[in-house]
Amino acid sequence: MKSLAKNSIYNTIYKSLNVLFPLIIAAWVSRILMAEGIGKVASAQNIVQYFAIVAALGLPTYGTKIIAAKNGKQHEQNKAFSELFIINAISTIICSIAYYMMVYTLSYFQERWSLFIVCGLAIPFNIINVDWFYQGKEEYGYIMIRSMVIKILSLIACFLLVRSSNDFIIYAAITTLTAVANYIFNMVHIRKYVRFEYKNLDVRQHVKPVLIMLAASIAIEIYTLADTTMLTFFYGDTIVGYYSNAIRGIRVIKTVVTAICAVFLPRLSYYYANDNKHGFDVLINKGIKILTMISIPTTVGVILVANDLVPLLFGDGFTESILTTRILSISIISVAFSNFFGYQVLVVIGKEKQMMISTIIGAVVNIILNFVLIIPFMHNGVAFASVVTEICVTIYQIYAISGAFKFELDKKFIVSVLLSNIAMIITVLICMILIQNPILRLGLSMCVGCLTYGMFLFITKNEVAFSMMKKLNKKSR
């Protein structure tokens, strides 16, 4: 088996690249396209995402689980891959036809027809999206390198080609083709690991769990995409631009935090399939502690430095995004745990139905709160609705997994994290009071805050911090 520590590092880098490079690009294009241009692209991508989610059928999670369970059994793995690929191909073809028929026939899309055509390319190319296979094989090193190369090329393309406020279609094309390039590389490389089977395939065995995962995915997308959809309807592109960039910044952090434990899914699947209860319990408790140790200070840090961070990233034209960013930062904690409990623990133990219920609850709560808050508070009301939604989803998932593993509450660990956060807050506030230059203030606040937090983890003898340090020392020898 591959090292979990290495996989965590690879996956964290990979997931970070997936949102960090778009964030760097956004920092460039926001100053050129401004809120209106960013909002146009975000609105188009928002509609495309509804179709892309249906096309994917929940395979990013279900496929990873199935391939991980078949690891070491080549024939079974070939067969499972072939069955899932066929399902993905059928759903992608149907969704592609539906999307382009909608764009060609409805008058709403005629004004920005070319923008919707370009953004929509992500749907048909989903037919060769097999990232779930590589994740099931724990090939996180390959995934990271591939993503890095493509993201660097997309960044260069943006710097060279996006030069005026009329280049929003070029920006949309670059972001779409970046994803497509990943899919193409995957298919070229996949012959090394698997062969397509044509005989004795049983596609039907996957239909029910895949549809359950699809329902969960749709419910999630309703409360993650409905925000932008409703803002577009009520307020237009500029407000969508403010919200879109706030979401983009927070998504970077969420992705980094959740990626650290995302690699646990294949290993949890293996432990559960082989009835290794001790290994299963230990790994879940380890994941909970890591997420606690990372998500809480990250949320606190964003709230403290948002005044300097948002204008630096997107320009002075996006000061309206500062409060939105602060509100959304609270969801970093809840999303970290809902991602772990839902997409990993519940899926592994076969409770996909409970995960679907949690997302349906989230969708209902989100839509109700959006209708109540969007008129008086605009993008900030939508942000608050999103935070409350994520908290409700997490609470239900905690209830759903109760009894599935032995939870170990460590008071010493909690006190350690709490004291370390207090120390970090004090040092960051001192930096913000004493330093006048916003760039210097932001840089020093982040550095001093991180150092203080890490130092206090060791002063309070945090077991997870010491464990990580021991592993790093072994790697360096």
Helices and strands as residue ranges (DSSP letters): H 4-56, H 59-69, H 74-105, G 107-109, H 113-119, G 120-122, G 124-128, H 131-136, H 140-161, H 168-189, G 190-192, H 204-234, H 237-262, H 264-273, H 277-314, G 316-318, H 321-329, H 331-340, I 341-346, H 347-348, H 352-401, H 411-434, H 438-459, H 463-476
